[in-house]
Amino acid sequence: MRIGIVAMIIATGAYLSLRDKPSPEQEELIRYVEINIPALEYHEAPILSQLEALLRDKSLRPESARKQLADELMPALVRLRKVADGPLQAAKTEPVRQLADEYRQSVEQLIDVCRTTIRVIDDPKLSDREGYRQVLESLRRAIDQNQKWRRHVAETTDRLKIARGKKTPGRK
């Protein structure tokens, strides 16, 4: 009888200790959300503020805007793309690989915004209205891609039952 009780206590202890242990998918997603996303946002935030200021500044001459885009923003975005490649290459599970790839696509869309803006500045035949429309369309695609990635991060953390107390993008 004592052996049965001891066996039950051991089995219960083993069950309780393994019950709350995260799966490999959960562990990698936790690492992605807690380590990789803050690192990416650390590099991304100054670029986004600089791009926003550039696009809002109505008094900026086209030559100055082009110089800022080509000499500052594009190299910064290329560096951000390299930073975004890290989690993509290190991903061991499909959910994290998908999220990292979506983030990299988001960075590619930001690079496309800069390319489109430079093309609009360089094309003397393009009307102001059409150039503005092209830049806004490119910016809309970049925003949509980033929002899609943030929604996917939130959905994946919910699906893998990651604690809601953790800070994840797209959550307040």
C-alpha positions in Angstrom: 0.0 0.0 0.0 2.8 2.4 0.9 4.5 1.7 -2.4 1.2 2.5 -4.2 0.9 5.8 -2.4 4.6 6.7 -3.1 4.1 5.8 -6.8 1.0 8.0 -6.9 2.8 11.0 -5.3 5.7 10.6 -7.7 3.4 10.3 -10.7 1.4 13.4 -9.6 4.6 15.3 -9.0 6.0 14.4 -12.5 2.6 15.3 -14.1 2.5 18.7 -12.4 6.1 19.5 -13.2 5.6 18.7 -16.9 2.2 20.1 -17.3 3.3 23.8 -17.4 6.5 23.2 -19.3 6.2 25.0 -22.7 6.5 23.1 -25.9 9.5 23.8 -28.2 7.2 25.9 -30.4 6.1 27.9 -27.4 9.7 28.4 -26.1 10.9 29.7 -29.5 7.9 32.0 -29.8 8.4 33.3 -26.3 12.0 34.0 -27.3 10.9 35.7 -30.5 8.3 37.9 -28.8 10.5 38.8 -25.7 13.9 39.1 -27.4 13.7 39.5 -31.1 10.7 41.8 -31.5 12.1 44.4 -29.0 15.4 44.3 -30.8 13.8 44.8 -34.2 11.6 47.6 -32.8 14.7 49.3 -31.3 16.2 49.5 -34.8 13.0 50.2 -36.6 11.6 53.1 -34.4 14.2 55.8 -35.4 13.8 54.9 -39.1 10.0 55.1 -39.0 10.2 58.5 -37.2 12.7 59.8 -39.7 10.5 58.6 -42.6 7.4 60.0 -41.1 9.1 63.4 -40.6 10.4 63.4 -44.1 7.0 62.6 -45.6 5.2 65.2 -43.5 7.7 68.0 -44.2 6.0 70.1 -46.9 8.8 72.7 -47.0 11.6 70.2 -47.8 13.1 70.6 -51.3 13.0 67.5 -53.5 16.8 67.4 -53.7 17.1 67.4 -49.9 14.4 64.8 -49.5 16.1 62.6 -52.1 19.5 63.0 -50.4 18.0 62.1 -47.1 16.2 59.0 -48.6 19.2 57.8 -50.5 22.0 58.6 -48.0 20.3 57.9 -44.7 17.0 56.0 -44.8 17.9 53.4 -47.5 21.1 52.3 -45.8 19.3 52.2 -42.4 16.6 50.1 -43.9 19.2 47.7 -45.5 20.7 47.4 -42.0 17.3 46.7 -40.5 16.7 44.0 -43.2 20.0 42.3 -42.1 18.9 42.5 -38.5 15.5 41.0 -39.5 17.4 38.1 -41.3 18.8 37.0 -37.9 15.5 35.6 -36.5 14.5 34.2 -39.9 17.8 32.2 -40.2 17.7 31.1 -36.5 14.1 30.0 -36.6 13.6 26.3 -35.8 9.9 26.1 -35.9 7.4 26.9 -38.6 5.4 29.5 -36.7 8.5 31.6 -35.9 9.8 31.2 -39.4 6.6 32.5 -40.8 6.5 35.5 -38.4 10.1 36.4 -39.1 9.5 36.1 -42.9 6.5 38.4 -42.6 8.5 41.0 -40.7 11.2 40.8 -43.3 8.5 41.4 -46.0 7.4 44.4 -43.9 10.9 45.8 -44.1 11.0 45.2 -47.8 7.8 47.2 -48.1 9.4 50.1 -46.3 12.4 49.9 -48.7 9.9 50.0 -51.5 8.4 53.2 -50.0 11.8 54.9 -50.2 12.4 53.6 -53.8 9.0 54.8 -54.9 9.6 58.2 -53.3 13.0 58.5 -55.0 11.5 57.5 -58.4 8.7 60.1 -58.0 11.3 62.8 -57.2 13.5 61.8 -60.1 10.7 61.7 -62.7 10.1 65.2 -64.1 7.2 64.0 -66.3 5.2 62.7 -63.4 2.5 65.1 -62.1 2.5 66.0 -58.4 -0.9 64.4 -58.0 0.2 61.1 -59.6 3.5 61.1 -57.7 1.7 61.7 -54.4 -0.8 58.8 -55.2 2.1 56.4 -55.9 3.9 57.3 -52.7 0.7 56.9 -50.7 -0.1 53.6 -52.3 3.4 52.3 -51.5 3.1 53.6 -47.9 -0.4 51.9 -47.6 1.1 48.5 -48.7 3.9 48.9 -46.1 1.4 49.7 -43.3 -0.8 46.8 -44.3 2.1 44.4 -44.3 3.2 45.6 -40.8 -0.3 45.3 -39.4 -0.7 41.8 -41.0 2.5 40.8 -39.2 1.4 42.2 -35.9 -2.0 40.5 -36.1 -0.2 37.2 -37.0 2.0 37.5 -33.9 -1.0 38.1 -31.7 -2.9 35.1 -33.3 0.1 32.8 -33.0 0.7 33.7 -29.4 -3.0 33.0 -28.7 -3.0 29.7 -30.6 0.1 28.5 -28.8 -1.3 29.7 -25.5 1.5 32.1 -24.6 0.7 34.1 -21.4 -1.3 37.2 -22.0 0.7 39.1 -19.5 3.6 39.3 -21.9 4.0 42.3 -24.1 3.2 41.3 -27.7 2.9 43.6 -30.7 -0.6 44.6 -31.6 -1.7 44.4 -27.9 -2.3 47.3 -25.6 
